[in-house]
């Protein structure tokens, strides 16, 4: 993914991508997002849904634990200290998106599987409808991008 779009995702979802600057012995996020730009919107929507889920989950737990005497500023500080599942690798493999996390519950696992399944119908290069090619290096491309790749 180009640097501009990658940084846009990193800035928009800092908690999800907080490991991006760690050493390669600790995470594969050190290599960034390893797919083309066409999946940017798919990744943006996936990350948004994951963040919303964790926010609601943490928000609910902290609210439940502190509901008798809640101070919103303290509540926000407590929320920022909570352990948070993080993306550990985002890449293309066999023509499809792969999105790995340090941990996931059933809901987040379902979101990820849905996005990975949708990626086989979205051109990785431009984001238009596409399909995996047959033979050679498997990629998911639209007809126009496939012809450009083939040099036609």
N, C-alpha and C positions, 0 to 999 in steps of 0.2 A: 504494500500500500504506500502511496506517496506520503512523504513526510508531513505535508500540510494536513491531510485528512487524518493521519495517525495521531498527530499532536492534538487535533481537534477532539478526537475520541478520548485521549489521555486527559485533556483539560476538562472535558464535560463529565467524565467518570473517574475522578482521581482516586477514590477509594477502591474501585474495582481494579484499576491498573497501577496500584501503588507499588508493585514489585518490578515495574519496568526498568528501573535503574539498578537493580540488584545484579550480583555476579552470576555468570552462567552456571555455576555449581549450585545455585539456589533456585533459579527459575529460568524457564525458556522465554519469558517475556523480555529478556535482555536483547533479543533479536527483533523485537517489535512485532507488529501485526504482519504475518507472512502470507498475504493474499493480495489480489489486485483491487483496484478502486471500485469496481462494480458492486462489491458486496458492502460498501460503506453504509448504505441505508439499512440493510439487513442487520449489520453489526450494531448500528446506532439504536435501532429498535430493540434488539435483544438486550443490549446493555441497559437501556432505559427500563425495560421490564424487570430485569434482575435487580437493579438499584431500587426500584419501587417496592419490589417484594421484600428485600432486606430492610428497607426503611420502615415499611409497615410492620414487619415482624419485630424489629428492635423497638420501634416506637410503642407497639402494643405491650411488649414485655416491660419496658421501663415505666410506662404509664400505669400498668397493673401493679408493679412493685411500689410505686411512689404516689398513688392516686390520692391518698389522704392529705398529703402536704406537698403539693407539686409546685415547684418554682421553675418557670419555663427556662430561665438561663441555666440553671443547674441541670435541668433535664437535657438541654442541648449539649452541654459539656459532657455529661454521662454518655450520651449517644455517640459522641465523637471518639470516646475511649473504648467502645465496644469492639471486640474481635470481629473481623469482617472477612468473609470469603473473598478471595481474589482470583483474577484471571491468571493462569499459570502458562498458557500457550494459546495462541490464536493463529491458525494457519489453514492453507488449502492442502488437501491430500486426496488423491484419486478423484479429483474433480469436485470435491465437496468441502464445505467449511468444517473445520474442527475447532471446537472451543472448549478448552480444558480449564477447570477451576481447582483451587486448593481444596474446596469442599462444596457440596451442593446437596440440597434436599430434593425431594421428589418433584416439587413444583419447578424449581430452577432446572433440574435435569430434563423435565418435559419441555421447558422453553428452549433449552439448548438443542434437544433432539428435533424440535420443530424447525428451528432456524437452520440446522444442518440439513434437514430434509428439503427445505425450501431452496437452499443454495444450489441444488441440482437443477433448478428451473430458472435460475438467474445468471445471466452472463457475468462472469467474474471480472471481465474487462470494463464493460460499459453499463451494466445494470439492467439491460433490456432482457426480455424473455430469452432463455437459452436452454441448451441441453448438453449433456456430456457427449464428447466425441467417442468414437470407437477406434481402438488401436492406437499405438504410440503412447505418448505422455497424455494421460487423461486430464482434460480440462472441460469446464462447462462454459460454453461460448454461444453467442447468437450466430446466425449465419454470416452476418457482415464481418464480425470479428474473427470468425473461423476462416473466412476467405482471406482476410488480411494476414492472418497467421500462416496460411498456406502459400502466401505470395501470389495469389490469383488476382 
